[in-house]
Amino acid sequence: MGTAPTGVRAAAARYRPVQRRSRFAWALLDAMVLARRSLLQTVRIPSLIVFVAIQPIMFVLLFRYVFGGAIRVPGGQYVNYLMPGIFVQTVAFGGITTGIGLAEDMQKGIVDRFRTLPMSSSAVLTGRTIADLGRNLFTVIIMLIVGFAVGFRIQGSVLSFLSGMLLLMGFSFAFSWIAALIGISVGSVEAAQSGGFIWLFPLTFASSVFVPVSTMPVWLQGFAEHNPVSVVANAMRGLFNVDPSLTAADTRSAVIQSVAWIAAILLVFVPLSIARYRRTTRG
């Protein structure tokens, strides 16, 4: 038997390790390609970048200077109480972008084009959620800069600060999967936007984002105290050491509850979103 040409043997040798990659590895690589596509779309639309940056700046300035003089928090400055809550609210609202983007891709037929490619079916969803995680991180960095400019000061260690940011990004990623399920379940971009906001308003405004839960009516306090937005906001306040009313035990409890909420949301909504996507795009 003859031997293969040297060029063919070299190409085969390079290809063998690729063949041994697992389905999970291929799905992750596909997701990263689509995440890059989504991020490039944002970069190439300067007006979108401006709006992504302006909205959180407006939230910070409005609540800092319009409501900050009227709201008192025990033992601390309102700006320090406010900023962690604003971070959580912003990434929660930012998750809606995931649903809107998926609904738009499906409406325009882009998802049908993806189906013709040799790629993982879950990559479309994972890529979108990863891209939106990057956009939310950019937004939070802008808010941090503005927050420092208006008096926000973090009292905790660098490790605590990084832990708080990691918790925030985990929360952002989890909420993007909820929005993803909504986006692929509705029939239009408008419905995805409306459906995304309806369920978020009670969570964010009936929470400890803007005011302490103790100031709310008794019948509302139970919901406000235990909903995931309040839990993550309190965990960040404890990690940043900006709320004197939170003890070390309170912070540990809030962090544990936050991780539990994030894990539970991902365990429920990732499989549901992927299953729904496969049913919707099956043809």
DAMODA-V210298 format. One record per backbone hydrogen bond with DSSP energy under -0.5 kcal/mol. NH is the residue of the N-H (numbers start at 1). CO is the residue of the C=O. Records with the same first field share a line. If there is no record, write none. Layout:
NH: CO, CO
//
This chain:
9: 5
10: 6
11: 7
12: 8
13: 9
14: 10
15: 11
16: 12
17: 13
18: 14
19: 15
20: 16
21: 18
26: 22
27: 23
28: 24
29: 25
30: 26
31: 27
32: 28
33: 29
34: 30
35: 31
36: 32
37: 33
38: 34
39: 35
40: 36
41: 37
42: 38
43: 39
44: 40
45: 42
46: 44
48: 45
49: 45
50: 46
51: 47
52: 48
53: 49
54: 50
55: 51
56: 52
57: 53
58: 54
59: 55
60: 56
61: 57
62: 58
63: 59
64: 60
65: 61
66: 62
67: 62
68: 63
70: 67
71: 67
76: 73
81: 77
82: 78
83: 79
84: 80
85: 81
86: 82
87: 83
88: 84
89: 85
90: 86
91: 87
92: 88
93: 89
94: 90
95: 91, 92
96: 93
97: 94
98: 95
99: 95
100: 96
101: 97
102: 98
103: 99
104: 100
105: 101
106: 102
107: 103
108: 104
109: 105
110: 105
111: 105
113: 109
114: 110
115: 111
116: 112, 113
117: 114
119: 117
123: 120
124: 121
126: 122
127: 123
128: 124
129: 125
130: 126
131: 127
132: 128
133: 129
134: 130
135: 131
136: 132
137: 133
138: 134
139: 135
140: 136
141: 137
142: 138
143: 139
144: 140
145: 141
146: 142
147: 143
148: 144
149: 145
150: 146
151: 148
152: 147
155: 240
156: 240
161: 157
162: 158
163: 159
164: 160
165: 161
166: 162
167: 163
168: 164
169: 165
170: 166
171: 167
172: 168
173: 169
174: 170
175: 171
176: 172
177: 173, 174
178: 174
179: 175
180: 176
181: 177
182: 178
183: 179
184: 180
185: 181, 182
186: 182
192: 188
193: 189
194: 190
195: 191
196: 192
197: 193
198: 194
199: 195
200: 196
201: 197
202: 198
203: 199
204: 200
205: 201
206: 202
207: 205
211: 207
215: 212
216: 213
220: 217
221: 217
222: 218
224: 220
225: 221
226: 222
227: 223
230: 227
231: 227
232: 228
233: 229
234: 230
235: 231
236: 232
237: 233
238: 234
239: 235
240: 236
241: 237
242: 237
243: 237
244: 242
246: 243
247: 245
251: 247
252: 248
253: 249
254: 250
255: 251
256: 252
257: 253
258: 254
259: 255
260: 256
261: 257
262: 258
263: 259
264: 260
265: 261
266: 262
267: 263
268: 264
269: 265
270: 266
272: 268
273: 269
274: 270
275: 271
276: 272
277: 273
278: 274
279: 275
280: 276
281: 277
282: 278
//
